[in-house]
Amino acid sequence: MFASATIEWEGRQTIAGAVEAESGGTTVWLTPGVRYNSASEFSLAAAVGVPLWQDIRASHPDNRLRLIVSLGKGF
């Protein structure tokens, strides 16, 4: 098992030199998950991110969940 905390920041969008007032925002995520490492050097992980705090402007809906799945191979 593992957990991570991340901050995601999106700056304001500029269109034709004008800053779009309703763009951009910040979200703080807590993402617990599980990882399996095999003897053949493959790994598989899955995690669910939950927003702890968010300040997102009107151009985006509020975040509810984030699903992350990864597959890796050692070399």
C-alpha positions as CSV (number, residue, x, y, z in Angstrom):
1,M,0.0,0.0,0.0
2,F,1.1,3.6,-0.6
3,A,-0.3,7.1,-0.4
4,S,0.7,10.4,-1.9
5,A,-0.4,14.0,-1.5
6,T,-0.1,16.3,-4.5
7,I,-0.9,19.8,-5.5
8,E,-2.2,20.5,-9.0
9,W,-2.1,24.1,-10.3
10,E,-3.5,25.4,-13.6
11,G,-2.7,29.0,-14.6
12,R,-5.0,31.4,-16.3
13,Q,-5.6,30.9,-20.0
14,T,-4.7,33.7,-22.4
15,I,-6.8,34.0,-25.6
16,A,-5.7,36.6,-28.2
17,G,-3.7,38.5,-25.5
18,A,-6.7,38.7,-23.0
19,V,-6.6,36.7,-19.8
20,E,-9.7,34.5,-19.3
21,A,-11.0,35.4,-15.8
22,E,-12.8,32.1,-15.3
23,S,-9.8,29.8,-16.1
24,G,-7.3,28.2,-13.8
25,G,-7.4,26.8,-10.3
26,T,-5.7,24.7,-7.6
27,T,-6.5,21.2,-6.2
28,V,-4.8,19.3,-3.3
29,W,-5.2,15.5,-3.7
30,L,-4.7,12.6,-1.3
31,T,-4.2,9.4,-3.3
32,P,-4.0,6.1,-1.5
33,G,-3.4,2.9,-3.6
34,V,-1.9,-0.5,-3.9
35,R,1.1,-1.9,-5.8
36,Y,2.1,-5.4,-6.8
37,N,5.7,-6.2,-7.9
38,S,6.2,-9.6,-9.5
39,A,9.4,-11.6,-9.6
40,S,9.6,-11.1,-13.4
41,E,10.2,-7.3,-12.8
42,F,6.6,-6.2,-13.7
43,S,4.6,-4.0,-11.4
44,L,1.0,-3.1,-11.4
45,A,-0.5,-0.3,-9.3
46,A,-4.0,1.3,-8.8
47,A,-4.9,4.3,-6.8
48,V,-7.9,6.6,-6.2
49,G,-7.4,10.3,-5.7
50,V,-9.7,12.3,-3.5
51,P,-9.5,16.1,-3.5
52,L,-8.8,17.4,0.0
53,W,-9.2,21.1,-1.1
54,Q,-9.9,22.8,-4.3
55,D,-10.3,26.3,-5.7
56,I,-11.4,25.9,-9.3
57,R,-12.9,28.7,-11.3
58,A,-16.1,28.4,-13.3
59,S,-14.4,27.1,-16.5
60,H,-14.0,23.7,-14.9
61,P,-16.3,21.5,-12.8
62,D,-15.2,20.6,-9.3
63,N,-13.2,17.3,-9.1
64,R,-14.7,14.3,-7.3
65,L,-12.4,11.4,-7.8
66,R,-9.4,10.4,-9.9
67,L,-8.5,6.8,-10.8
68,I,-4.9,6.0,-11.6
69,V,-3.7,2.7,-13.0
70,S,-0.1,1.9,-14.0
71,L,1.8,-1.0,-15.4
72,G,5.6,-1.0,-15.3
73,K,8.6,-3.2,-16.4
74,G,12.0,-3.1,-14.8
75,F,15.0,-3.1,-17.2
